[in-house]
């Protein structure tokens, strides 16, 4: 949650800095003294914003850091209100009236404008004092890097672990996909090293599918290995993990821990070069990470294969650059498979649902939108409840904002949140804005980009208009599987998008926590 609130702070700060730049432009013809004060204000705020952006990459901020961040956000809102009010007064144009009346009105306008300038000058002076005090508060706290990074002695458990040990009998709707991928991996018509990449948003079951393919092919290759990656790319750890899955004692000793990347790459290439191998690399976040690790894999014997999983379409494309490679886009479960999976997890069998719970179950499954992670999490939660209509109605009615804050949904929230956490701060703000749209809403690209621009969320870049920059943000959210493209045009651009219900629930939860929106009801959110 800390990152979300920081991104909300950076979002309003970016909007404020853009307005200050606009105010300093020749359009407003400000007095030199006022322009100088605004420039000084902008300089101080830019320094604070730079530190906020650093905080947005950190997890688990301590209470004092959170308090400082919240103060910055509220201060930014107050300053923005002040600047908006001032710009509004300056923008008001007097009616064009000729003669003596026109002269009188023009003279009165100038006097009023002098009052406006005098007023803002005093306000800017007070705001500058508040900003300096905010900076000094930060300095007095004397934070070190450890405080910011939120170092914890708690050992976190990888939330993907259950997928590695899932029983085949517990899986639903995966057989056809598994057999399709097995056929791609074992096809010996292509002798050279081939990469198969599974792509889709969090919770679709990419890891589960890759593990099932791996298990089915156990013993059919000279060497097989699986490695779990993470957002914090550690090349040495990954290479050591793969080498440790060999039978060579050399690669199981502590001596390997001291080896550098170059030695580890040499050792892995030497081990694999005369073998037909199959390696699964799970959860790649950046194309450059794939570029770094692929050099450790030689062509090997004919029929060697690598399978990757990722949430990001461009990463899948970067790993599948040859015609022989293949990208498998994972889709949601069908309605029938969703119902079957839910019943198995909630009642231990497909026919165990009591008659009085049938309609409630159907509604709950529908809200999951075919997302296996959501179905399994909710079914597991309900399996601990009594089989009464009242209990199940409570869970059904709490799906959304209430359920996202449920401790029993923590693992699901972590998995879904990873895609959000990986976004740069400007994209986080744009994604949070989607919380103002209702469920199943088709959001047109042009409409959304214009609203982002109006809110000040789009940062101008050299050589690009705000519209072009906004469209690149829209495309990047599609690339990261956070929004679903709809109505593809002839040039490949999506005319509109939709947000999966469970991802929208998460976005709304984060936006409300961050005070980014005020939720009046589910169909009527207001940007703060």
Secondary structure, DSSP 8 states (H G I E B T S, - for coil): -HHHHHHHHHHHHHHHHHHHHHHHSGGG---HHHHHHHHHHHHHHHHHHHHHHHHTT--S--HHHHHHHHHHHHHHHHHHHHHHHHHHHHH-------HHHHHHHHHHHHHHHHHHHHHHHHHHHHHHHHHHHHHHHHHHHT--HHHHHT--SS----TTHHHHT--GGG--S-HHHHHHHHHHHH-TT--S-EEEEEE--TTS-HHHHHHHHHHHTTTSSSEEEEEE--SS--HHHHHHHHHTTSS-GGGGSGGGGG--HHHHHHHHHHHHTTS-EEEEEE----HHHHHHHHTT----STT-EEEEEES-HHHHHHH--STT-EEEE-----HHHHHHHHHHHHHSSTT---GGGHHHHHHHHHHHTT-HHHHHHHHHHHTTS-S-HHHHHHHHHHTTHHHHT-GGGHHHHHHHHHHHHTS-HHHHHHHHHGGGS-TT--EEHHHHHHHHHHHT-----TT--HHHHHHHHHHHHHHTTSSEEEEE-TTS-EEEEE--HHHHHHHHHHHHHTTSEEEEETTEEEE-
